[in-house]
Amino acid sequence: MAALLLLATAPPMNPSFAQIRRVPYLTLLFCVTVCTLAFAGAAQAQDGALELMQARQAVDKATQADADQYAPDLIAVARQGLEQAQRAAGDRRERKNAPALAVRATVDADLARARSEEATATAQLQLRRNEVSQLQRQLATGENR
């Protein structure tokens, strides 16, 4: 009687590994593969989007730096590269090339911006030199006294 009372009040035992129902190996492998592919595809899609966004920003910065005036050939190449990258991103077969095309467009736009900023700085430097020369001439001739 004491043994029955002891069994009735004892907590239930944890199931052993032999009692746990096994998930078929192929089902588990399938689930892991699907999850891995889903995450990898999402990461690749985001990577391409990041490069496209950076290329757009680089082209915008070059345009704001007057690249159309000072580096028209370079900014045109950058814009064509950006359009090509955007088309590749929309095409299933070419999608893997989109990030590389976008990076190339970014580099072209950055070069156009740098050349434009160089031309602007050179023009400003020349203006300042002309002003200095004019002031030196005025000092030498004694004008404005």
ZIMO-V166998 format. One record per backbone hydrogen bond with DSSP energy under -0.5 kcal/mol. NH is the residue of the N-H (numbers start at 1). CO is the residue of the C=O. Records with the same first field share a line. If there is no record, write none. Layout:
NH = CO, CO
This chain:
5 = 1
6 = 2
7 = 3
8 = 4
9 = 5
10 = 6
19 = 16
20 = 16
28 = 24
29 = 25
30 = 26
31 = 27
32 = 28
33 = 29
34 = 30
35 = 31
36 = 32
37 = 33
38 = 34
39 = 35
40 = 36
41 = 37
42 = 38
43 = 39
44 = 40
45 = 41
46 = 42
47 = 43
48 = 44
49 = 45
50 = 46
51 = 47
52 = 48
53 = 49
54 = 50
55 = 51
56 = 52
57 = 53
58 = 54
59 = 55
60 = 56
61 = 57
62 = 58
63 = 59
64 = 60
65 = 61
66 = 63
67 = 62
69 = 66
70 = 66
71 = 67
75 = 71
76 = 72
77 = 73
78 = 74
79 = 75
80 = 76
81 = 77
82 = 78
83 = 79
84 = 80
85 = 81
86 = 82
87 = 83
88 = 84
89 = 85
90 = 86
91 = 87, 88
92 = 90
95 = 91
97 = 94
98 = 94, 95
101 = 97
102 = 98
103 = 99
104 = 100
105 = 101
106 = 102
107 = 103
108 = 104
109 = 105
110 = 106
111 = 107
112 = 108
113 = 109
114 = 110
115 = 111
116 = 112
117 = 113
118 = 114
119 = 115
120 = 116
121 = 117
122 = 118
123 = 119
124 = 120
125 = 121
126 = 122
127 = 123
128 = 124
129 = 125
130 = 126
131 = 127
132 = 128
133 = 129
134 = 130
135 = 131
136 = 132
137 = 133
138 = 134
139 = 135
140 = 136
141 = 137
142 = 138
143 = 138
145 = 142
